[in-house]
Amino acid sequence: MVRYSIWRILIFFIVLLALYAATLRGWTLLVASAAVSLVVSFFALRGPRERFATQIEGKVAERQKRADAMRTAEDFDDED
């Protein structure tokens, strides 16, 4: 996730510099940079974002499996 965040910041600054070279200044420069970098990041960083989502999904499934196992073990303990 850190790598993804670094890429997002890098894309923002590249867009900022490009728009600055295109003579945008002030608030317009910042808002336009944010909007353009959002769109670029959405498409350019799809792979890292999906890999991170898959990692999170796996961790959640593992925690649910452990929680279910603990619940089942507690149910057996309560029956005794």
Backbone as a chain_set.jsonl record, in Angstrom:
{"seq": "MVRYSIWRILIFFIVLLALYAATLRGWTLLVASAAVSLVVSFFALRGPRERFATQIEGKVAERQKRADAMRTAEDFDDED", "coords": {"N": [[0.823, -1.198, 0.0], [2.031, 1.167, 0.62], [3.679, 1.603, -1.538], [1.764, 2.05, -3.528], [0.648, 4.464, -2.603], [2.865, 6.145, -2.847], [3.166, 6.12, -5.635], [0.753, 7.409, -6.324], [1.186, 10.0, -5.295], [3.421, 10.718, -6.786], [2.351, 10.71, -9.397], [0.529, 12.805, -9.086], [2.313, 15.015, -8.717], [3.69, 14.982, -11.16], [1.628, 15.581, -12.956], [0.974, 18.072, -11.913], [3.316, 19.543, -12.474], [3.24, 19.407, -15.281], [0.873, 20.799, -15.863], [1.563, 23.238, -14.771], [3.569, 23.996, -16.497], [1.954, 24.423, -18.621], [0.984, 26.885, -18.122], [-0.924, 27.179, -16.056], [-1.972, 28.463, -12.916], [-2.083, 29.04, -9.339], [-5.08, 28.337, -7.428], [-6.497, 27.061, -9.414], [-4.582, 25.502, -10.681], [-3.961, 23.611, -8.651], [-6.474, 22.331, -8.195], [-7.098, 21.346, -10.751], [-4.891, 19.668, -11.118], [-5.306, 17.778, -9.111], [-7.737, 16.64, -9.977], [-7.103, 15.61, -12.557], [-4.964, 13.879, -11.93], [-6.308, 12.065, -10.341], [-7.962, 10.723, -12.177], [-6.002, 9.648, -13.903], [-4.586, 8.014, -12.089], [-6.598, 6.219, -11.405], [-6.858, 4.587, -13.672], [-4.162, 3.904, -14.322], [-3.112, 2.72, -12.024], [-4.539, 0.449, -11.498], [-3.84, -2.296, -11.32], [-2.029, -2.564, -8.974], [-3.885, -1.71, -7.037], [-5.901, -3.655, -7.185], [-4.438, -5.934, -6.447], [-3.846, -5.298, -3.791], [-6.438, -5.219, -2.746], [-7.124, -7.894, -3.025], [-5.317, -9.045, -1.245], [-6.281, -7.993, 1.202], [-8.822, -9.114, 1.207], [-8.184, -11.823, 1.462], [-7.028, -11.824, 4.029], [-9.221, -11.058, 5.591], [-10.938, -13.226, 5.137], [-9.43, -15.253, 6.333], [-9.438, -14.403, 9.018], [-12.171, -14.581, 9.532], [-12.492, -17.329, 9.304], [-10.932, -18.206, 11.463], [-12.382, -17.034, 13.56], [-14.837, -18.367, 13.325], [-13.977, -20.942, 13.907], [-13.2, -20.601, 16.573], [-15.68, -19.952, 17.692], [-17.052, -22.32, 17.258], [-15.521, -24.047, 18.829], [-16.031, -22.912, 21.335], [-18.75, -23.451, 21.527], [-18.719, -26.232, 21.775], [-17.411, -26.402, 24.211], [-19.304, -25.244, 25.903], [-21.328, -27.143, 25.873], [-20.364, -29.182, 27.429]], "CA": [[0.0, 0.0, 0.0], [2.924, 2.327, 0.639], [4.114, 1.805, -2.922], [0.616, 2.643, -4.218], [0.557, 5.867, -2.175], [3.984, 6.875, -3.46], [2.819, 6.306, -7.043], [-0.3, 8.436, -6.405], [1.817, 11.303, -5.07], [4.274, 10.978, -7.946], [1.477, 11.075, -10.514], [0.022, 14.151, -8.813], [3.339, 16.016, -8.979], [3.961, 15.022, -12.598], [0.516, 16.333, -13.552], [1.13, 19.448, -11.441], [4.38, 20.171, -13.271], [2.779, 19.537, -16.665], [-0.099, 21.895, -15.931], [2.304, 24.465, -14.495], [4.229, 24.335, -17.764], [0.888, 24.89, -19.512], [0.681, 28.222, -17.582], [-1.958, 27.249, -15.018], [-1.414, 28.932, -11.653], [-2.994, 29.235, -8.204], [-6.028, 27.29, -7.056], [-6.853, 26.321, -10.619], [-3.524, 24.509, -10.872], [-4.113, 22.547, -7.658], [-7.72, 21.59, -8.419], [-6.956, 20.608, -12.008], [-3.912, 18.6, -10.886], [-5.962, 16.733, -8.318], [-8.74, 15.966, -10.81], [-6.447, 14.842, -13.616], [-4.196, 12.783, -11.341], [-7.283, 11.07, -9.882], [-8.358, 9.923, -13.34], [-4.825, 8.893, -14.35], [-4.318, 6.984, -11.088], [-7.655, 5.211, -11.463], [-6.551, 3.651, -14.747], [-2.763, 3.471, -14.319], [-2.781, 1.954, -10.815], [-5.567, -0.571, -11.284], [-3.197, -3.548, -10.908], [-1.663, -2.544, -7.55], [-5.085, -1.569, -6.201], [-6.573, -4.956, -7.156], [-3.615, -6.851, -5.644], [-4.043, -4.934, -2.387], [-7.788, -5.643, -2.374], [-7.079, -9.349, -2.897], [-4.634, -9.317, 0.025], [-7.209, -7.677, 2.294], [-9.882, -10.112, 1.156], [-7.626, -13.053, 2.03], [-6.872, -11.649, 5.475], [-10.56, -11.061, 6.191], [-11.429, -14.61, 5.091], [-8.682, -16.0, 7.353], [-9.948, -14.01, 10.337], [-13.505, -15.157, 9.691], [-12.314, -18.761, 9.52], [-10.483, -18.381, 12.856], [-13.489, -16.669, 14.453], [-15.79, -19.469, 13.273], [-13.382, -22.068, 14.634], [-13.273, -20.273, 18.006], [-17.083, -20.058, 18.078], [-17.373, -23.744, 17.294], [-14.852, -24.594, 20.01], [-16.748, -22.433, 22.508], [-20.004, -24.167, 21.575], [-18.439, -27.545, 22.327], [-17.089, -26.217, 25.631], [-20.54, -24.943, 26.621], [-22.125, -28.346, 25.96], [-19.785, -30.071, 28.455]], "C": [[0.859, 1.25, 0.0], [3.373, 2.654, -0.78], [3.002, 2.48, -3.738], [0.498, 4.133, -3.872], [1.671, 6.71, -2.783], [3.704, 7.125, -4.936], [1.75, 7.387, -7.214], [0.292, 9.833, -6.261], [2.681, 11.681, -6.262], [3.45, 11.395, -9.161], [0.93, 12.48, -10.317], [1.066, 15.211, -9.158], [3.717, 16.099, -10.453], [2.879, 15.819, -13.319], [0.614, 17.805, -13.164], [2.183, 20.184, -12.271], [3.957, 20.369, -14.719], [1.791, 20.693, -16.811], [0.545, 23.245, -15.622], [3.021, 24.939, -15.757], [3.219, 24.84, -18.79], [0.295, 26.204, -19.011], [-0.538, 28.286, -16.662], [-1.289, 27.665, -13.715], [-2.506, 28.967, -10.58], [-3.865, 28.033, -7.925], [-6.424, 26.445, -8.252], [-5.85, 25.206, -10.886], [-3.711, 23.338, -9.918], [-5.354, 21.691, -7.906], [-7.622, 20.758, -9.702], [-5.968, 19.447, -11.85], [-4.538, 17.451, -10.114], [-6.949, 15.94, -9.174], [-8.089, 15.085, -11.871], [-5.676, 13.665, -13.028], [-5.115, 11.696, -10.787], [-7.674, 10.143, -11.023], [-7.193, 9.057, -13.824], [-4.538, 7.745, -13.381], [-5.345, 5.865, -11.146], [-7.332, 4.155, -12.514], [-5.138, 3.077, -14.645], [-2.428, 2.564, -13.138], [-3.82, 0.882, -10.496], [-4.957, -1.872, -10.76], [-2.808, -3.558, -9.436], [-2.873, -2.458, -6.614], [-5.811, -2.911, -6.089], [-5.777, -5.977, -6.345], [-3.802, -6.57, -4.154], [-5.422, -5.392, -1.907], [-7.846, -7.152, -2.185], [-6.395, -9.754, -1.599], [-5.578, -9.11, 1.205], [-8.314, -8.724, 2.357], [-9.413, -11.439, 1.761], [-7.482, -12.972, 3.538], [-8.217, -11.682, 6.188], [-11.118, -12.477, 6.222], [-10.73, -15.461, 6.15], [-9.184, -15.672, 8.76], [-11.337, -14.574, 10.579], [-13.422, -16.649, 9.982], [-11.879, -19.031, 10.961], [-11.607, -18.072, 13.836], [-14.534, -17.776, 14.479], [-15.27, -20.676, 14.04], [-13.456, -21.834, 16.136], [-14.714, -20.412, 18.499], [-17.501, -21.517, 18.208], [-16.755, -24.396, 18.528], [-15.568, -24.157, 21.286], [-18.094, -23.16, 22.653], [-19.807, -25.571, 22.159], [-18.113, -27.47, 23.802], [-18.348, -25.98, 26.445], [-21.402, -26.201, 26.803], [-21.643, -29.269, 27.059], [-20.208, -29.719, 29.827]], "O": [[0.467, 2.277, -0.554], [3.44, 3.818, -1.174], [3.271, 3.374, -4.541], [0.272, 4.961, -4.754], [1.446, 7.852, -3.184], [3.972, 8.215, -5.441], [1.827, 8.193, -8.142], [-0.057, 10.741, -7.015], [2.675, 12.832, -6.699], [3.816, 12.331, -9.872], [0.869, 13.263, -11.264], [0.746, 16.2, -9.819], [4.034, 17.182, -10.945], [3.179, 16.635, -14.191], [0.367, 18.685, -13.988], [1.961, 21.312, -12.712], [4.281, 21.392, -15.323], [1.865, 21.467, -17.765], [0.123, 24.273, -16.149], [3.071, 26.135, -16.044], [3.568, 25.583, -19.708], [-0.792, 26.591, -19.44], [-1.127, 29.355, -16.507], [-0.159, 27.26, -13.441], [-3.697, 28.928, -10.887], [-3.477, 26.885, -8.141], [-6.661, 25.244, -8.118], [-6.227, 24.1, -11.271], [-3.627, 22.185, -10.339], [-5.288, 20.464, -7.833], [-8.022, 19.594, -9.721], [-6.192, 18.364, -12.391], [-4.318, 16.283, -10.437], [-6.99, 14.712, -9.103], [-8.489, 13.936, -12.056], [-5.728, 12.563, -13.573], [-4.738, 10.525, -10.767], [-7.712, 8.924, -10.857], [-7.374, 7.876, -14.119], [-4.275, 6.623, -13.813], [-5.006, 4.697, -10.958], [-7.513, 2.962, -12.273], [-4.943, 1.881, -14.862], [-1.541, 1.718, -13.25], [-3.955, 0.464, -9.346], [-5.508, -2.484, -9.845], [-3.208, -4.466, -8.708], [-2.882, -3.056, -5.539], [-6.286, -3.266, -5.01], [-6.362, -6.795, -5.635], [-3.905, -7.498, -3.351], [-5.558, -5.895, -0.791], [-8.534, -7.641, -1.289], [-6.831, -10.689, -0.928], [-5.662, -9.954, 2.097], [-8.695, -9.167, 3.441], [-10.161, -12.095, 2.486], [-7.777, -13.933, 4.248], [-8.339, -12.265, 7.265], [-11.707, -12.888, 7.222], [-11.366, -16.296, 6.793], [-9.336, -16.566, 9.593], [-11.655, -14.998, 11.69], [-14.178, -17.175, 10.799], [-12.378, -19.953, 11.606], [-11.767, -18.773, 14.835], [-15.066, -18.095, 15.542], [-16.026, -21.351, 14.738], [-13.742, -22.76, 16.894], [-14.95, -20.927, 19.591], [-18.208, -21.898, 19.141], [-17.4, -25.206, 19.193], [-15.7, -24.948, 22.22], [-18.526, -23.451, 23.768], [-20.631, -26.042, 22.944], [-18.483, -28.359, 24.569], [-18.452, -26.469, 27.57], [-22.131, -26.306, 27.79], [-22.426, -30.065, 27.579], [-19.802, -30.376, 30.786]]}, "num_chains": 1, "name": "protein.A"}
